[in-house]
Amino acid sequence: MKKYMITTSVFVAVLLIIAGCKAVGPDYDGVKWRAPILDDLPDQSGDSVTMREVVQWWKVFDDSELVYLVEQALTNNLTLAGALSQVREARARLGISRAGLLPEVDVNGVWSRFRRSDNAGMPGKEDNYRAGFDARWEIDIFGRRRRSIEAARADFEAACATYENVWVVVAAETANAYLTFQELRKRLDVARSNLDLQEGTLDILKSRADAGIGDRLAVEQARYNMEQTRASIPALQSGMTEALNALAVLVGVMPGELALEHTVHEKILTAPLRTLIDIPAGALRKRPDIRAAERRLAARCASIGVAEADLYPTFALGGSLGLEALNSGDFLDSGSRFYSWGPSITWPVFSGGSIRANIEMQKARYDQALFDYEKSVLNAAAELRDKLSAYVYEYQRLKALREATDAAREAVEISQDQYRQGLADFTSVLDAQRSLLSFEELVVVSRATIARNLIGIYKALGGGWPQTD
């Protein structure tokens, strides 16, 4: 027996030395990062966009309702809760993979009664009592277990990054839904203000017509102009209801139950002008979706090693220890003891090519993950550049629209005065009023677009989740 123990000890020592060798399969050493070009974009004076403010960018707008809604969404959003469950699932899978490096020990106990056939020799009935331990330990010589752990760890990190990305998206969607509500409410105010103006014009024309100093055509023209404005109001009100319902879903409450005091801010979201040239090009690398894609790529690389390890033999140590007897009274006697131990080896000799096919499949999956990663980088760069340029150019557009609005307001007064003096027909008044309504709406939309583009810049930078170096 001593000889067997020495042989087993030597075998185990050799296996442990070999197990310290490099695991089969490629080692993941990351991917080359290509930072996007940002210095060719238009810029304007203003406060610099810093990575510190990106973490809680919604506070830049100085709107308490927005801060409340975003924080509620980040606490109660159901999509975010589902992503967190996926993180817990990935953590559990990592735990399962790590457990594969440890020995497996089972406790078993059996009692059975059996009867032998009268025609098979030694007929009769007997009992069998058995209890003991079974153990098995796979020595990870070629790294199949280690590569599995590596893949599971990368998948877990990808799940964490995906959760962070959901966090970023939820914050941006909440702000955009709130901005949409504000924009529609402001457009509703513009429509009602113009409706009051048009109603006043109609009343004057009716009085002049009734007094015989005006014409009925001008009255009807003023009426259909007024009713056209009135007809635009229900669509705006419907849109406000939809935006409010979207906000309710985002913050995790039943539509219709969202407290109105948190959605009645009187102004469209505004923030001080931001300068864009100081944004570090490498900031995109911290985006959660890019980090998730990179971690999935690492997991697929480790999976190649898992597949390649199947080409090599599997070494294990196993054994059993326990008691076995035919009579319960003899069960605890020393003569009822039994044991067995020793090494084992399993080597697939013929598998019909399935192992090598699996290796090729894992390599193809790695290529797919690499293409997905590169595509995510390109999309992120395009998204950031789009929002940066749109943010600057929309400010230029807003300046022109404000000038046009002032001119339209002046044109309304001039056309009304000329009409009263008989120097122009009422068509010029209608055109001026329509132009004023149109430009005032465009100003509202432009201001909302600027805020939406700034939100898009923060989102493109992965804003909303604490950044780490």
C-alpha positions as CSV (number, residue, x, y, z in Angstrom):
1,M,0.0,0.0,0.0
2,K,2.9,2.3,0.7
3,K,4.1,1.7,-2.8
4,Y,0.8,2.8,-4.2
5,M,0.7,5.9,-2.1
6,I,4.2,6.9,-3.2
7,T,3.2,6.3,-6.8
8,T,0.1,8.4,-6.4
9,S,2.0,11.2,-4.7
10,V,4.5,11.4,-7.5
11,F,1.8,11.4,-10.1
12,V,0.0,14.2,-8.3
13,A,3.2,16.2,-8.0
14,V,3.9,15.9,-11.7
15,L,0.4,16.9,-12.6
16,L,0.5,20.0,-10.3
17,I,3.8,21.1,-11.9
18,I,2.4,20.7,-15.3
19,A,-0.8,22.5,-14.3
20,G,1.2,25.6,-13.7
21,C,2.0,25.7,-17.4
22,K,0.5,28.2,-19.8
23,A,-3.1,27.4,-20.8
24,V,-3.7,26.5,-24.4
25,G,-5.3,29.0,-26.7
26,P,-4.6,32.6,-27.6
27,D,-4.0,35.2,-24.8
28,Y,-6.1,38.3,-25.1
29,D,-4.0,41.4,-25.2
30,G,-6.7,44.0,-26.0
31,V,-7.4,45.8,-29.2
32,K,-5.9,48.9,-30.7
33,W,-7.9,52.0,-29.9
34,R,-8.5,54.5,-32.7
35,A,-9.5,57.9,-31.2
36,P,-11.9,60.0,-33.3
37,I,-10.8,63.3,-34.8
38,L,-12.6,66.1,-33.0
39,D,-10.3,69.2,-33.6
40,D,-11.9,69.8,-37.0
41,L,-15.3,70.5,-35.6
42,P,-16.8,74.0,-35.2
43,D,-16.5,75.6,-31.8
44,Q,-17.8,78.6,-29.9
45,S,-17.0,80.4,-26.7
46,G,-18.4,79.1,-23.4
47,D,-17.8,76.8,-20.4
48,S,-15.7,73.7,-21.2
49,V,-17.4,70.4,-21.1
50,T,-15.6,68.5,-18.4
51,M,-15.7,64.8,-17.6
52,R,-16.6,65.6,-14.0
53,E,-19.9,67.3,-15.1
54,V,-20.6,64.4,-17.5
55,V,-21.2,62.1,-14.5
56,Q,-24.3,64.0,-13.4
57,W,-24.9,66.1,-16.5
58,W,-28.6,66.7,-15.7
59,K,-27.6,69.1,-13.0
60,V,-26.1,71.4,-15.6
61,F,-29.5,72.6,-16.7
62,D,-30.3,73.9,-13.2
63,D,-33.8,72.4,-13.3
64,S,-35.0,70.8,-10.0
65,E,-37.8,68.9,-11.8
66,L,-35.3,67.3,-14.2
67,V,-33.0,66.3,-11.4
68,Y,-36.0,64.7,-9.5
69,L,-37.2,62.8,-12.6
70,V,-33.8,61.5,-13.6
71,E,-33.0,60.4,-10.1
72,Q,-36.4,58.6,-9.8
73,A,-35.8,56.9,-13.1
74,L,-32.3,55.7,-12.1
75,T,-33.9,54.3,-8.9
76,N,-37.1,52.7,-10.2
77,N,-36.8,52.1,-13.9
78,L,-37.7,48.5,-14.7
79,T,-35.4,48.1,-17.7
80,L,-32.5,49.1,-15.4
81,A,-33.7,46.5,-12.8
82,G,-33.7,43.9,-15.5
83,A,-30.2,44.7,-16.5
84,L,-29.1,44.4,-12.9
85,S,-30.6,40.9,-12.8
86,Q,-28.4,40.0,-15.8
87,V,-25.4,41.2,-13.8
88,R,-26.3,38.9,-10.9
89,E,-26.8,36.0,-13.4
90,A,-23.3,36.6,-14.9
91,R,-21.8,36.8,-11.4
92,A,-23.4,33.4,-10.6
93,R,-22.0,31.9,-13.8
94,L,-18.6,33.1,-12.9
95,G,-18.9,31.4,-9.5
96,I,-19.9,28.2,-11.2
97,S,-16.8,28.4,-13.4
98,R,-14.5,29.1,-10.5
99,A,-15.9,26.1,-8.7
100,G,-14.6,23.8,-11.5
101,L,-11.0,24.3,-10.1
102,L,-11.9,22.7,-6.8
103,P,-12.4,19.1,-5.9
104,E,-15.9,17.7,-6.0
105,V,-17.0,15.6,-2.9
106,D,-20.3,13.7,-2.7
107,V,-21.8,12.1,0.4
108,N,-23.9,9.0,-0.3
109,G,-25.9,6.6,1.7
110,V,-27.8,3.6,0.4
111,W,-30.0,0.9,1.9
112,S,-31.5,-1.7,-0.4
113,R,-33.2,-5.1,-0.1
114,F,-32.9,-7.5,-2.9
115,R,-33.9,-11.1,-3.8
116,R,-31.9,-13.3,-6.0
117,S,-33.5,-15.6,-8.5
118,D,-34.1,-19.2,-7.4
119,N,-32.8,-20.3,-10.8
120,A,-29.6,-18.3,-10.8
121,G,-27.9,-20.0,-7.9
122,M,-27.7,-18.9,-4.2
123,P,-31.4,-18.0,-3.9
124,G,-32.6,-15.8,-1.0
125,K,-33.2,-12.3,0.3
126,E,-30.6,-9.9,1.6
127,D,-30.1,-6.3,2.7
128,N,-27.3,-4.0,1.7
129,Y,-26.1,-1.0,3.7
130,R,-23.6,1.4,2.2
131,A,-22.5,4.9,3.2
132,G,-19.4,6.9,2.3
133,F,-17.7,9.7,0.3
134,D,-16.9,10.0,-3.4
135,A,-14.3,12.6,-4.5
136,R,-13.0,13.7,-7.9
137,W,-10.6,16.4,-8.8
138,E,-9.8,17.4,-12.4
139,I,-6.2,18.7,-12.8
140,D,-6.4,21.7,-15.1
141,I,-3.2,20.9,-17.0
142,F,-4.1,22.4,-20.4
143,G,-6.2,25.3,-19.0
144,R,-9.7,24.3,-20.0
145,R,-11.0,25.4,-16.6
146,R,-8.9,28.5,-16.4
147,R,-10.0,29.6,-19.9
148,S,-13.6,29.0,-18.8
149,I,-13.1,31.2,-15.8
150,E,-11.5,33.8,-18.0
151,A,-14.5,33.8,-20.4
152,A,-17.0,33.9,-17.5
153,R,-15.1,36.8,-15.9
154,A,-15.2,38.8,-19.2
155,D,-18.9,38.0,-19.7
156,F,-19.5,39.3,-16.1
157,E,-17.6,42.5,-16.8
158,A,-19.6,42.9,-20.1
159,A,-22.8,42.5,-18.2
160,C,-21.7,45.2,-15.7
161,A,-20.9,47.5,-18.6
162,T,-24.2,46.8,-20.3
163,Y,-26.0,47.7,-17.0
164,E,-24.0,50.9,-16.9
165,N,-25.1,51.6,-20.5
166,V,-28.7,51.1,-19.7
167,W,-28.2,53.6,-16.9
168,V,-26.8,56.1,-19.4
169,V,-29.7,55.5,-21.8
170,V,-32.4,55.8,-19.1
171,A,-31.0,59.1,-17.9
172,A,-30.9,60.5,-21.5
173,E,-34.4,59.2,-22.4
174,T,-35.9,60.7,-19.2
175,A,-34.4,64.1,-19.9
176,N,-35.5,63.9,-23.6
177,A,-39.1,63.0,-22.5
178,Y,-39.2,65.8,-20.1
179,L,-37.8,68.2,-22.7
180,T,-40.5,67.0,-25.2
181,F,-43.1,67.8,-22.6
182,Q,-41.6,71.3,-22.0
183,E,-41.3,71.9,-25.8
184,L,-45.0,71.0,-26.5
185,R,-46.2,73.0,-23.5
186,K,-44.3,76.0,-24.7
187,R,-45.6,75.6,-28.3
188,L,-49.1,75.4,-26.7
189,D,-48.5,78.7,-25.0
190,V,-47.4,80.2,-28.3
191,A,-50.5,78.9,-30.1
192,R,-52.8,80.2,-27.4
193,S,-51.1,83.6,-27.4
194,N,-51.5,83.8,-31.2
195,L,-55.1,82.6,-30.9
196,D,-55.8,85.5,-28.5
197,L,-54.3,87.9,-31.0
198,Q,-56.3,86.4,-33.9
199,E,-59.5,86.5,-31.9
200,G,-58.9,90.2,-31.2
201,T,-58.4,90.9,-34.9
202,L,-61.6,89.0,-35.7
203,D,-63.6,91.0,-33.2
204,I,-62.3,94.3,-34.7
205,L,-63.1,93.2,-38.2
206,K,-66.6,92.0,-37.3
207,S,-67.3,95.4,-35.6
208,R,-66.1,97.2,-38.7
209,A,-68.2,95.0,-40.9
210,D,-71.3,95.4,-38.8
211,A,-70.8,99.2,-38.9
212,G,-70.6,99.1,-42.7
213,I,-67.0,100.2,-42.9
214,G,-65.4,96.8,-43.4
215,D,-65.8,93.8,-45.7
216,R,-67.1,90.3,-45.0
217,L,-64.2,88.7,-46.9
218,A,-61.7,90.0,-44.4
219,V,-63.9,88.7,-41.6
220,E,-64.0,85.2,-43.0
221,Q,-60.3,85.2,-43.7
222,A,-59.6,86.2,-40.1
223,R,-62.0,83.4,-39.0
224,Y,-60.3,80.6,-40.9
225,N,-56.9,81.9,-39.8
226,M,-58.0,81.8,-36.2
227,E,-59.6,78.3,-36.5
228,Q,-56.5,76.9,-38.1
229,T,-54.5,78.0,-35.1
230,R,-57.2,76.6,-32.7
231,A,-57.0,73.2,-34.6
232,S,-53.3,72.9,-33.8
233,I,-54.0,72.9,-30.0
234,P,-55.5,69.4,-29.5
235,A,-52.5,67.7,-31.2
236,L,-50.2,69.6,-28.9
237,Q,-52.2,68.6,-25.8
238,S,-52.2,65.0,-27.0
239,G,-48.5,65.1,-27.4
240,M,-48.0,66.4,-23.9
241,T,-50.1,63.5,-22.5
242,E,-47.9,61.0,-24.4
243,A,-44.7,62.7,-23.2
244,L,-46.1,62.6,-19.6
245,N,-47.0,58.9,-19.9
246,A,-43.5,58.2,-21.3
247,L,-42.0,59.9,-18.3
248,A,-44.2,57.8,-16.0
249,V,-42.9,54.6,-17.5
250,L,-39.3,55.7,-17.3
251,V,-39.6,56.6,-13.6
252,G,-41.4,53.4,-12.9
253,V,-44.9,54.6,-12.0
254,M,-48.3,53.9,-13.5
255,P,-49.1,56.4,-16.3
256,G,-51.5,59.0,-14.9
257,E,-49.9,58.9,-11.4
258,L,-46.9,61.0,-12.0
259,A,-47.1,64.1,-9.8
260,L,-47.6,67.2,-12.0
261,E,-45.6,69.4,-9.8
262,H,-42.5,67.7,-11.1
263,T,-43.3,68.5,-14.7
264,V,-44.5,72.1,-14.9
265,H,-41.2,74.1,-15.1
266,E,-42.0,77.2,-17.1
267,K,-38.9,77.3,-19.2
268,I,-37.4,75.0,-21.8
269,L,-34.2,73.3,-20.5
270,T,-31.3,75.7,-21.0
271,A,-27.6,75.6,-20.0
272,P,-24.7,78.0,-20.4
273,L,-22.9,77.7,-23.7
274,R,-20.4,74.9,-23.8
275,T,-17.0,74.9,-25.6
276,L,-16.3,71.6,-27.3
277,I,-12.6,71.7,-28.2
278,D,-11.5,70.6,-24.8
279,I,-13.3,67.2,-24.9
280,P,-10.6,64.5,-24.7
281,A,-10.8,62.2,-27.7
282,G,-10.1,59.2,-25.5
283,A,-13.3,59.9,-23.5
284,L,-15.3,57.7,-25.9
285,R,-13.2,54.7,-24.8
286,K,-15.0,54.9,-21.4
287,R,-18.4,54.6,-22.9
288,P,-20.2,51.6,-21.3
289,D,-21.3,50.1,-24.6
290,I,-17.8,50.2,-26.0
291,R,-16.4,48.6,-22.8
292,A,-19.1,45.9,-23.0
293,A,-18.2,45.1,-26.6
294,E,-14.5,44.9,-25.7
295,R,-15.3,42.6,-22.8
296,R,-17.4,40.3,-25.0
297,L,-14.4,40.2,-27.4
298,A,-12.2,39.0,-24.5
299,A,-14.7,36.4,-23.6
300,R,-14.8,35.0,-27.1
301,C,-11.0,34.9,-27.2
302,A,-11.0,32.8,-24.0
303,S,-13.6,30.5,-25.5
304,I,-11.1,29.5,-28.2
305,G,-8.8,28.2,-25.5
306,V,-11.7,26.2,-23.9
307,A,-12.3,24.6,-27.3
308,E,-8.7,23.9,-28.0
309,A,-8.2,22.2,-24.6
310,D,-10.7,19.5,-25.7
311,L,-7.9,18.3,-28.1
312,Y,-5.8,17.2,-25.1
313,P,-6.3,14.6,-22.4
314,T,-8.1,15.3,-19.1
315,F,-6.4,14.1,-15.9
316,A,-8.2,13.6,-12.7
317,L,-7.9,12.1,-9.2
318,G,-10.7,10.2,-7.8
319,G,-11.6,8.0,-4.8
320,S,-14.2,6.6,-2.5
321,L,-14.2,5.9,1.2
322,G,-17.0,4.4,3.3
323,L,-18.7,1.5,5.0
324,E,-20.6,-1.4,3.4
325,A,-22.3,-4.5,5.0
326,L,-25.1,-6.9,4.4
327,N,-26.3,-6.8,8.0
328,S,-27.1,-3.6,10.0
329,G,-25.3,-5.0,13.0
330,D,-22.0,-5.3,11.1
331,F,-22.2,-1.9,9.5
332,L,-20.0,-0.1,12.0
333,D,-17.4,-2.9,12.2
334,S,-13.9,-2.2,11.0
335,G,-14.3,-5.0,8.5
336,S,-17.0,-3.0,6.7
337,R,-14.6,-0.3,5.6
338,F,-13.8,0.1,1.9
339,Y,-11.8,2.6,-0.1
340,S,-10.4,3.3,-3.5
341,W,-8.3,6.0,-5.1
342,G,-6.1,6.7,-8.1
343,P,-5.6,8.9,-11.1
344,S,-7.5,8.7,-14.3
345,I,-7.0,10.0,-17.8
346,T,-9.5,10.6,-20.6
347,W,-8.4,11.5,-24.1
348,P,-10.8,11.8,-27.0
349,V,-9.4,9.7,-29.8
350,F,-12.2,10.0,-32.3
351,S,-14.9,12.6,-32.3
352,G,-15.9,12.9,-35.9
353,G,-14.1,16.3,-36.3
354,S,-16.5,17.9,-33.8
355,I,-13.7,19.3,-31.6
356,R,-11.9,21.0,-34.5
357,A,-15.2,22.3,-35.8
358,N,-16.0,23.8,-32.4
359,I,-12.6,25.5,-32.5
360,E,-13.4,27.0,-35.8
361,M,-16.8,28.1,-34.6
362,Q,-15.2,29.9,-31.6
363,K,-12.7,31.6,-33.8
364,A,-15.6,32.8,-36.0
365,R,-17.4,34.1,-33.0
366,Y,-14.3,36.0,-32.0
367,D,-14.2,37.6,-35.4
368,Q,-17.8,38.6,-35.1
369,A,-17.2,40.1,-31.7
370,L,-14.2,42.0,-33.1
371,F,-16.3,43.4,-35.9
372,D,-19.0,44.4,-33.4
373,Y,-16.5,46.1,-31.3
374,E,-15.1,48.1,-34.2
375,K,-18.5,49.0,-35.4
376,S,-19.5,50.2,-31.9
377,V,-16.4,52.5,-31.9
378,L,-17.3,53.9,-35.3
379,N,-20.9,54.5,-34.3
380,A,-19.9,56.2,-31.1
381,A,-17.5,58.5,-33.0
382,A,-20.2,59.3,-35.5
383,E,-22.7,60.0,-32.7
384,L,-20.4,62.3,-30.9
385,R,-19.4,64.2,-34.0
386,D,-23.0,64.5,-35.1
387,K,-24.2,66.0,-31.8
388,L,-21.2,68.3,-31.4
389,S,-21.7,69.9,-34.9
390,A,-25.5,70.0,-34.5
391,Y,-25.1,71.7,-31.1
392,V,-23.0,74.6,-32.6
393,Y,-24.9,75.1,-35.8
394,E,-28.3,75.1,-34.0
395,Y,-27.2,78.1,-32.0
396,Q,-26.5,79.9,-35.2
397,R,-29.9,78.9,-36.5
398,L,-31.6,80.1,-33.3
399,K,-30.0,83.5,-33.6
400,A,-31.4,83.9,-37.2
401,L,-34.9,82.7,-36.1
402,R,-35.0,85.2,-33.2
403,E,-34.2,88.0,-35.7
404,A,-36.9,86.7,-38.0
405,T,-39.4,86.5,-35.1
406,D,-38.8,90.2,-34.2
407,A,-39.2,91.1,-37.8
408,A,-42.5,89.2,-38.1
409,R,-43.9,90.8,-34.9
410,E,-43.1,94.2,-36.3
411,A,-44.7,93.2,-39.6
412,V,-47.9,92.3,-37.8
413,E,-48.2,95.7,-36.3
414,I,-47.3,97.5,-39.6
415,S,-49.8,95.4,-41.7
416,Q,-52.6,96.0,-39.2
417,D,-52.0,99.7,-39.2
418,Q,-51.8,99.9,-43.0
419,Y,-55.1,97.8,-43.2
420,R,-56.9,100.2,-40.9
421,Q,-55.7,103.1,-43.0
422,G,-56.8,101.4,-46.2
423,L,-53.3,101.2,-47.6
424,A,-53.2,97.4,-47.8
425,D,-55.7,94.5,-47.9
426,F,-56.2,92.0,-45.1
427,T,-54.1,89.3,-46.9
428,S,-50.9,91.1,-45.7
429,V,-52.2,90.9,-42.1
430,L,-52.9,87.2,-42.4
431,D,-49.5,86.5,-43.9
432,A,-47.8,88.5,-41.1
433,Q,-49.8,86.7,-38.4
434,R,-49.1,83.2,-39.9
435,S,-45.4,84.1,-40.2
436,L,-45.3,85.3,-36.5
437,L,-46.8,82.0,-35.3
438,S,-44.5,80.0,-37.5
439,F,-41.3,81.7,-36.3
440,E,-42.3,81.7,-32.7
441,E,-42.8,78.0,-32.9
442,L,-39.5,77.5,-34.7
443,V,-37.7,79.4,-31.9
444,V,-39.3,77.1,-29.3
445,V,-38.3,74.0,-31.4
446,S,-34.8,75.4,-31.9
447,R,-34.2,76.0,-28.2
448,A,-35.4,72.5,-27.5
449,T,-33.1,71.1,-30.2
450,I,-30.1,72.8,-28.6
451,A,-30.9,71.2,-25.3
452,R,-31.5,67.9,-26.9
453,N,-28.2,68.1,-28.7
454,L,-26.4,68.9,-25.5
455,I,-28.1,65.9,-23.9
456,G,-26.9,63.8,-26.8
457,I,-23.3,65.0,-26.3
458,Y,-23.4,63.9,-22.7
459,K,-24.9,60.6,-23.7
460,A,-22.3,60.1,-26.4
461,L,-19.6,60.5,-23.7
462,G,-21.2,57.9,-21.6
463,G,-22.7,60.5,-19.2
464,G,-24.7,59.5,-16.2
465,W,-22.4,56.8,-14.9
466,P,-19.4,57.5,-12.7
467,Q,-16.3,57.6,-14.9
468,T,-13.1,55.9,-13.7
469,D,-9.6,56.3,-15.1
